[in-house]
Amino acid sequence: MTPSPAPPRHRSFLTLLLVASIGAAAVAAQTVITPPKNKYTPQQDVDLGKEAAAEVRQQYPVITDEQISGYLDRAGRSLVAAAPANLNNPVFEYSFTPVNLKEINAFALPGGPMFVNRGMFDAAQDEGEVAGVMAHELSHVLLRHGTANATKAQKFQIGAMAGAIAGAIIGGGWGEAISQGSQFGLGAWLMKYSREYEKQADLLGAQIMARAGYDPRDLAKMFEAIERESKGSPPQWLSSHPNPGNRVQYIRDEAAKLTIGTRATATGFAGAKTRLAAMPPAKSMADLARTGDGGGGSGGSAPVSVGTVGQPVPAPAAQYKSAKGGQLFQVSVPSNWRGVSANNSVKFVPQNGLGDYQGQSVFTHGVELGVARASSRTLSDATNTFVNAVLQGNPGMRVAGGQQQVRISQRAGIATALEGRSALNQTERVGLYTTLLSDGSLFYYLTVVPENDAPAYGAAFDRVGASIRLNDR
């Protein structure tokens, strides 16, 4: 006998139960992301991020065009709305700032401030690729990866962090802040993520994208574009966001588990791209480092001068004084040299050895010690890449002779002699000494002097170099 069909009400209950079961399975299928251990409060994230962001806005060339900034804000807010409620702390203060720099880069600070380079827009084929990187950066904020890193580094105090973070960012990934009073390495802890944290941000970013109506596979496409860019000089983004390995594939695998929602409104990506294309060419980070003027906020700082370039420069004093580069190094320099700190370097300069000359910032006499992003874990390769960058930034300069093996603070180093014509139309002698730090960055010691003054400075340069003591280990 054929069983009679279930009453309509019973069929409806079974259907609802089946749909609910399928929906629960779909949600359960996505990867569960657990925030790492963190001894700081969310409010401390916010305070830290706000202070660092204020410095960044003063020194970066922020784009103030309402159409571009409005687009970025709408896109950012749509992603925040799609963030998991259990991670989206109500104290977070989000902001989304476009920056007129040509490198492919974006970064978010603890507590919510996010900055996106124009280069990221230029590299994107469609909106989902930019939204994907923003979702990735938002995930670092939600998971509080910056202060989770600081939690691992127990010696760092929250009140000392903001300046070091800003210095690391403004330095463009070419080293951390080593100016007087900063704690070298803080930027590394807060802005350089582990491969574990990168994978977490990739997966959570993919989930946020899907809920916001973007295809997570667009994030994988942008990573492919960034990887292609890395075949030349490594993009800034990769210096602080290391590839966990196989990231394109696992993002696509995660995307296959997700349902893409409906995008709420058109955010205006095409219009923003058009406005950007009509703007003058963007600056590079190297341009920013040379001029010290980001064009944002107050317009940037005026170039620092030590006396008047072109006037007589005194010989090095016989007496020496101790100086520091943050927590990274100690050094002894002639007592009549003045220290001039930047975000990733410090110069020690005699009177009339640094300043503006015919519209250029000119450094004629003295030494510079600093940190640069290393392109390789091999000292010779990292040095050659850095030397090439110096040559590209100083037209007319050339390598003068072969490289030599030296010792810097009891570790292997390489000495490279350079020469060129200075802005004062003098033959200029430059010595570049490099070694690797424990975190893989490149430490350099650079000497500058006109050829005619070289005999008076040689002994001082040697003594300064021999006195360097690195504290990175």
N, C-alpha and C positions, 0 to 999 in steps of 0.2 A: 504494500500500500504506500502511495506517495505521501510523504509527510507534508502537512499543510504549512504554508509560509508563516514566518514569524510575524506577529502583529507589527504594524508600521512603527509604533513607538519603540518596540524592542530593536528593530533594524536600525532606527535612528541612534539609539544608545550604542549599539555595536560599532556603527560607523564613526561616531564621535570618539569612542575608545580607541579605535584603530588609528584615526588621525592624530590623536594625542600621543599615542605610542610612537608613531613615526616621527612626530615633531620632537619628542624627547630624545629619540635616538640621534636625530640630526644635531641637536644641541650638544649631546654627549660626545659626538664624534669629533668635534673640534678639540684641538690640543688645549689642555688645561695649563695655564701659566700662573705660577706661584711667585709673588714678589720675594726678593731675597731679604735676608736679615738686615735691619736698619735701626740704629740706636738714636737717630734724629727724629724729630717730630715733623709732620707735614708743614706746620707753620715755619719751622726753620728752613725747610726747602724754599718756601715762598720768600722769606726774608733774604736768603742767600741769592736767589735768582733775581730778585728785584734790584739788589745792589749791583750785581755784576752786569745786568742788562742796561742799567743807566750808564755805566762806563762804555759799554759796547756801542750804545746809540750815539754817544759823544764822538767816538773815534771811527765808526764805520760810516760809509757813504749811504745813509738810509734814503730810500726812495719815498718821496712824499706825495707822488701823484695819487690822487684820490681814487681813480679807477683801478690802478694796480693794487694799492694797499687795501681798497675795499674788497677786491676779489679775494685776496689772500685771507683777509679776516673772515669773509663768508665761508670760504673753503675750510678754514681752520675750525670755525664754530660748528660746522656740520660734522666734522670728525669728532670733536669733543662731545657732541650730542649722541654720537654712536658709541662712545666709550663705555666699558662696563661700569655700572653704578658702584660696585664695591671697590673699584680702584680710583674713581673720579672724586677725589676728596674735595669737599665744598670749600676749603680754604684756598685751593689753587687759584691763581690769577693768570689767566691765559692772555697772551698777546701774540700777534703774528706780523712780523716786520719784514718787508722786502728790502734787500740790500743790493746796491749797484756794483757788484763785483762779478767778474766773468768766470771765476772758478766754479766748478760743479760742487756745491757745498750747501749744507743746511745744518743747523744745530739747535737744540733746545736746552735751556737752562733749568735747573731745579725749580719746581713750583709753577712753571707754565710759560715763560717767555720763549718764543721761537723766532729764529731768523732764517730766511731763505734767500740764497744768492740768486741774482739774475741768471747766472750760468746754469742753474738748475732748470729754469724755464726754457732757456735756449736749447738745452739738451733733450727736453721732453717732446715727444711727438703728440701726446694728447694729455688731457687734464689728469687722467688716472695716474700717470707716472709721477707728477708733482704731488698729487694727493697721497700717493703711496709713501713717498719719502716723508711727507708731513705726518702721516699716520705712524710711521716708524719712530720719528722723533717724539711724537706725542706719547708713544708707548714707553720711551725712556722716562718721561715725566711721570706717567701713571705708575710705573713700577719703581720709581724713585731710585733709579740706578746710580745717579750721581752721588747721593749721600750714602747709598749702600756701599759704593766704592770707598767713601770716606770712613765708613764703619770698619772696613777691613784695615784701614790705616789709622790705628788707634791714636797715633801721636798728633794728628791734625785736629785743630780746634775750629768749631764752626765760625767763630767770629773773625778768623784770619783768612777765610777762604775766598771771599768775593773778589778781592783785588787780584788774587792769583788766578782765579778762573778767567776773569776778564783779560788779564795779561796773556794767558794761554790762547784765548780766542783771538784777541786782537793781533797776536803774533802770527795768526794765520795757520796754526798747526806746525810752525817752524820752530818749535821749542816751547818751553814753559817760561813763565815770568821769573826772572832772576834779578829784578831790580831790588834796590836796598829795602830790607824789611820784609820782603815776600818770602814765602816758604816754597822753595823749589820742589816741584813734584806734585803740588796740590792740584794744579790744572790737569796733570796726568791722571790723578786718581778720580777727579770729578768729570773729566771730559773725554777720557780715553777708555772705551768700554771693552770688557772682556768678550771673547767669542761666545761665551755662554749668554751674556747679557744681549749681545747682538742677535742671537737666535731667538731669544725671548721677544725682543722688539720686532723682529721680522714676523713672527707668528701672531703676536697680538696685533701688530699693525695690519696684517692681512685680515684678521677677524673684524677689526674696526672698519676697514675699507668696505668689506662686504655689507656690513650693517648700514653703512652710509650710502650704499648704492654704487660703489666702485668695484671693478673687477680686480681682485688681488693679484692677478697675473700681470697687471700693469706695473706693480712694484718689482716683480722679477725682471720685466723689460728694462726698467730704469737701472737696476743693478747690472744688467748686461751692458748698458751704455756706459756706466761708470767703469766697469772692468775694461771695456775697449779703450777708454780714455787713459787707463793706467798703463797701457803699452808704452807710452812715452814717459813723462814724469808722473809719479803717482798723484792722483787727485787728492785735495785736502780731505775729502770725505773719508777716504780709506785710511788716512793716518789715525783717525780716532774711532773708526768703525770697521775693525778688521773683519774680513770675510770668514765666517765660521766654517766654511767649506760646504760645497753642494747646496748653497743657499737658494739658487734659482729653482732647483728641483724640489726642495722641501717646501718652498713657498707655493709652487704649483700643486704639490700634493695636498697642502693645507687648503688651497683654494677649491680643490675638488670636493672637500668636505663641507663647504659653506654654501649658503643660499644668498645670492646677491639681492639686497633690498632695492627699494625704489628711491632714487635720488629726489630729495624734497623740491629743490628749485635749481634753476640754472644759475651758476655762480659767476659766469662772465669770463671764463678762461680765455676764449678766443680774443675778446676785446683787450684783455690785459696783455696778451702776447703781441697784439698789434701795437699797443702803446709802447711796449718795451722795444720793439723793433724800430720805432721812430725816434728813440732816444739816441744821443751820442754814444759811442762805444764805452763799454764799462771799464772801470779800472781793474787791474790785477792786484793781488795781494802784494806783489813786489812793488808796484807803484805806490800803494798805500804805505808800505814800510819806508820807502825812500822819502816821501813827502811828509809823512806824519800827519796828513790832513785827510780825514775821512769825509769831510764835507757835511757831517751831520751835527745836530745840536748847535754848539757854538761855532761850528766851522772848523774844528780841529785846533791843535796846538800850533803855535808859531815854532819854527825851527829853533833848537837850542844853540846858543853861541857861547864860545869861551874866548872872550876877547874879540879882536877884529882880524878876520882872515886877510892875509896880504901884508900885515905888519910883521916885524921881526919876531921870531919865535925863540924863546930862551932855551939853552941847553938843559938836559935833565939835571936836577939837583943831585948832589952827592948823598943827601939824606933820603931815607926811604920811609914810607908809612904803610901800615897794613890796611887792606880793604877787603870787602866781601862782595860776592855776587849772591845775595840771598843766602840760602842754606847750601848752595851748590859748591862754591869754591871760596878759598882765601888766596890772596895774592899780595905781593909787596910792590909798590910803585914809587917813583920819585916823588918827594914831598911837594914839589911844585906842579904836580899834575892834578887836574880836577876830574872827579868821577861824574859821568853823565849816563844815567840809566835809561834803558828802553824796555820794551816788554820781554824781549828774549835775548838781550845783550846789555853789556855795559862798556862804555869807552872810558879810558883814562887819558886825558888830553892836556898838553901844556898851553899856556896863554897864547892866544891867537891861532890855535891849531884846529878850531872847529867853528863853523858858522856859515852865514849866507854870503855868497860872492857872485855878483852879477846874476842874481835870481836863482842860483843853485845852492843846495846845502853841500858844503865842502868840508872834508876831513883830511887835513894835510899832514899832521904829526900825531903820533901816539899809538895806542894799542886798543884793540877791541876783543872782548871775551864774550862768547855766547854759545847758544845751542841752536842747532838746525835739525829739521827732520831728516833722518837718514834714509836714503833710498835702498839701502842694502845692509845686511848684518856683516858684510865684509868691509873692513876699513878702507881698503884701496878703492873699491867700487863706490862706496859712499862719499869718499873724498873727491874722486874724479867728478861725480855728479855735482857736488857742491862747488868745486872749482869752475865747472862749466857755467853754473848759475852766476857766479861772481863775474866771469868774463862776459856773459850776456848782458849783465846789468851795468857793465863798465866798458863801453865801446872803446877800442884802441888798446885795451890791456891784453897782455899775452903771458903765457908761461915762459919763464926765463931759466932754462936749464932743466935737469932731471930732478925727480923727487928723491928725498932722502928719508931713511928711517931714523926716528928720534924717540926720546922718552918724554912723556908728559905726565907728571904726577905718578911716576913709577909704573906707567903702562905704555904699551906700544903706540907710537904716533907716526905721522907722516908730515914732512915739511915740504911745502911747495913754494918756490920763488916765482913772483909775478912782477911785471913792470909795465908801465904805461905812461901816458901824458896826463898830468893833473889839470884841473880847471885853471890853474895859474900858469899853464903852459910850461911846466917843469917836468923833467923825467922823474917818475915816481917809483920807488921801490916798495914792494909789498911782500911780506912774509906771511904765509898761511900755514898754521900748524893744527892738525886734527887728530882726535882720538875718539873712541866710542865710549859712551856711558853705559851703565848697567842696564838701563831700560831700552837700549838700542838707538838712542838719539846720538847725534854727532856733536861733540864739543869742539869748538875752534878757538884759537888764539891768533889774532891777526895784528901785524905791525905795519905801520904806514909812515913813510918819511921821504922827502925829496932827495934825489941822488946826492946833491951837494951837501946835505946835512947828515947823510948816512954815517960817516965816520964818528960823528959826535953822539950818535944814538945807538950804535951797535952794541956797546957794552950794557947799556940800560935795557935794551930789548932782551938780551940774553939773561940778565939778572931777573927781570920780570918773569920770563918764561920758566926759569928754573925754580921760581918761588911758588908756582901754581900748585895748590893742593885741592884735589877734587874730593867731595864728600858724598858721592851718590851711592856708595855701597853700604 
